[in-house]
Each structure stands twice: as C-alpha cells, then as structure tokens.
Amino acid sequence: MNATRPKHAAFPQFDVVDGCLHIGGMSLVRLAQRVGSTPFYAYERRALTERVALLRRHLPDEIHLHYAMKANPMPAVVQHMAGLVDGIDVASGLELKVALDTTMRPECISFAGPGKSDAELSSALAAGIVVNLESEQEMERLARLGKESAIVPKVAVRVNPDFELKSSGMKMSGGPKQFGVDAERVPAMLDRIGALGLDFFGFHIFCGSQNLKAAAIQEAHGKTFALAIRLAAHAPVPLRLLNIGGGFGVPYFPGEEPLDLVAVGENLRRLLPEVKQQLSDVQIVIELGRYFVAEAGVYVCRVVDRKISRGQVFLIADGGLHHHLAASGNFGQVIRKNYPVAIGNKMNATKREIASVVGPLCTPLDLLADQMELAKAEVGDLVVVFQSGAYGLTASPSAFLSHPTAAEVLV
Ligand SMILES: *Cc1c(COP(=O)(O)O)cnc(C)c1O
C-alpha cells in the first residue's frame, strides 16, 4: 500500500487522483465504464481488510470477530470477509446458504433471528452450525428435528438481558423484546436443554446497534459478562461460546465522531481476566456488521438532469431511495440528515454550489442530498454517496416504482 497516495480530507479511506475518486485503485469514471451502467454499489477489498486489521490491533487477542452478514450479504463480500474474520453470523436460510458457500467452517457460523422456519432449522442442523435459540418453542422444534434426523443440534441461547445498551441507534435488548429469551427464564431453559441432550455451546447477548459512545459499550460489556457468569452456573456443560454482541457504530452525519476503539479495547483487557477465571474454556465473540463494511462502500449514480426551480438547484440522478433507503433518510431515522455526498469526478473542483440530489421516483421522499454544498455538477457527472457499504441495496425497496436494480461490485 502506498501511503503517499493523495487522500481526500473528508473521505480518507479512499484515494483521489487528478480530482477523481479512486476505488480499489481504479478511477470512478473508469469503474463506471467497467460496470457498464449506473447506478451501482462499489465495495473496496482493501478498506475491508484494513478495517479488520484495525479491530485486531485494538481489541485483545482473545476476542474472536464474527461478521453479521445482514449488513452486506453480497456473496463476494461475504467470501472476502470469511478469509479475514473468525466466524459469520447469519439471520435467514438464504444468508446461511451464502455463508456455507464460503470457506468458513460450519462450526464458526451461527444463526440468530426470531421466527426461524422448520426448513431453516433443518438446514442449519444438517450443516452443523450453531443455532442461537430465540425461544423455548424454537428449542423444542429444533430438538424434534434433531431426533428425526439423528443429528445432535448445536445450540446457544440468545438472552434478552435485563439491561439495555445506552445511546445506541437501535435498541435490541432490555424490557419486553421479540429477540431472545428473557434472562430470568434462561435457567429453566438450560435445564431443558440438558434434558433434551442438545449440544450446548453458550450464550448470545446482543444489546443494540449503531453506538458511537465507547462508555455505553464498555458498560454493556461489563454487564454482559456479569450476566453470562451468573447464567453459566445453570448450564448443563461449561460454556464454550459467549457472543457479547457488537453494536459498534459508524459516523454518518456531520458532528458524529468515530467510536473510540482504544477505550473499548482497554476496557475489555481489564474485564477479561475475571471472565477467563470464571469461564475457563469460553471463546468470546464480538459480532459486527456495519463497522466492518459501511465505510468500505459507496453508492454511485449519474446526473441525468439539472433543474433550477425558483432559485434552487436540483440534480436529478438515475438512482435514489429504491437502492439506498438509508441515505434518503427513511431507514429508521427520526430526523433526516444528509449522508456524506460528493461529485466523484470533481472531488477538487473549486466551482461549488448548494444543490439537492434527487432520484427518479415520483415521491418527494426520493432525496439523496438536501441542499448540500457540492461541486457544480452537470449531466453525466457521478454522484457518490459515502458510508454506503452496509444496509444499502438489500435494505431498500428495489421494486418500488419498477426502475432497474443497482449493480454491485467488489473492487
Ligand atoms: C443486525 C445485527 C447485527 C449487526 O448490527 P450492526 O449494527 O450492523 O453491527 C449483529 N447481531 C445481531 C444479532 C443483529 O441482529
């Protein structure tokens, strides 16, 4: 890697050469030609690799890293991640199929998510992966399927803890939740797991998502370990696996600061000796989706029209909400804010203006940038939405208004 390659101050993960953004060593203009059509998503191998290395540098060696592939299930991305991380977490039968097509060993794949069908459980059973049980009923169904096929199910219990992850974008624990089994019911469930003869691995305790506050994550880690130690006393066999969730956030909007990984790592180093003393054979897993992939990806669309309406500039692009719901502000955001957007072939342009980037859909919701300062763009220029490697295409309503879907490339 050439450290002297020019970087753009606002988007340091990518190179800029002669005013044009480069992804994976290729200029965006040339990449668009290679793809053959706009819009498209491009994910950079180097950025993915560097992100995993960054985590390994800051987190204790004992921490195993799993990729929660719902953040970006493109098969080529999942395969690349499979070569870098220690496990893959899937959340559907189709994700499981993609994960099993990679080089990841089945014992390192786990399957979480409420409402697993018999077909999904049966396939997971045959594959020999670990099923994170989300309810007692799911446990009984999996045990029955195991008996029918003479395969002992590998299981972990997803616990809904009695605390929540503070300041996370999406809370997924504490109080009444559809995820996991309430902590107070877990001891009885562990007795039943022993009676059913299931191959018990451990616990999955996932508290929430998109958290940028190290202090909140540190607090959750402390409480998670304490809960796991408490519940492990009821387990039929010593704990082998403890998935402490993830929730590491990514800055999307002005004013947001990257997560302080140093603080998170130091806190884990402080907590681990006690955990290892209490749970000697346990493998500790942190599972992350967006933190691995979000910053490694861009969404690219082309300006197809330029309009001025009552003094305001509108750049009409060939892509929008139907490919990138999150950037339009409609994927769980309370207040709409602009994702980082730039004109990718005019990164250093001095002629700038305030413009809105809108898509081709007949709804005012189809907005990629609302009155942002951008390089002055013309028809044919390439609009780039950064921080787009996670929850992009597969988290968007592609069929809405029947426009073509977006291509995806890993460069
Ligand atoms: C969605 C999800 C993740 C990934 O969340 P990110 O915010 O992308 O890191 C991890 N674990 C579980 C159980 C999830 O449901």
The ligand as an SDF file (V2000), in Angstrom:
LIG
                    3D

 15 15  0  0  0  0  0  0  0  0999 V2000
  -28.2150   -6.6490   12.9270 C   0  0  0  0  0  0  0  0  0  0  0  0
  -27.4420   -7.4430   13.8760 C   0  0  0  0  0  0  0  0  0  0  0  0
  -26.0520   -7.2790   13.9660 C   0  0  0  0  0  0  0  0  0  0  0  0
  -25.3050   -6.2660   13.1700 C   0  0  0  0  0  0  0  0  0  0  0  0
  -25.5550   -4.9600   13.5630 O   0  0  0  0  0  0  0  0  0  0  0  0
  -24.5850   -3.8120   13.0410 P   0  0  0  0  0  0  0  0  0  0  0  0
  -25.1540   -2.5540   13.5600 O   0  0  0  0  0  0  0  0  0  0  0  0
  -24.5980   -3.8630   11.5530 O   0  0  0  0  0  0  0  0  0  0  0  0
  -23.2210   -4.1020   13.5550 O   0  0  0  0  0  0  0  0  0  0  0  0
  -25.3680   -8.0860   14.8440 C   0  0  0  0  0  0  0  0  0  0  0  0
  -26.0010   -9.0130   15.5850 N   0  0  0  0  0  0  0  0  0  0  0  0
  -27.3370   -9.2140   15.5110 C   0  0  0  0  0  0  0  0  0  0  0  0
  -27.9650  -10.2490   16.3550 C   0  0  0  0  0  0  0  0  0  0  0  0
  -28.0980   -8.4340   14.6700 C   0  0  0  0  0  0  0  0  0  0  0  0
  -29.4190   -8.6170   14.6250 O   0  0  0  0  0  0  0  0  0  0  0  0
  1  2  1  0
  2  3  1  0
  2 14  2  0
  3  4  1  0
  3 10  2  0
  4  5  1  0
  5  6  1  0
  6  7  2  0
  6  8  1  0
  6  9  1  0
 10 11  1  0
 11 12  2  0
 12 13  1  0
 12 14  1  0
 14 15  1  0
M  END
$$$$
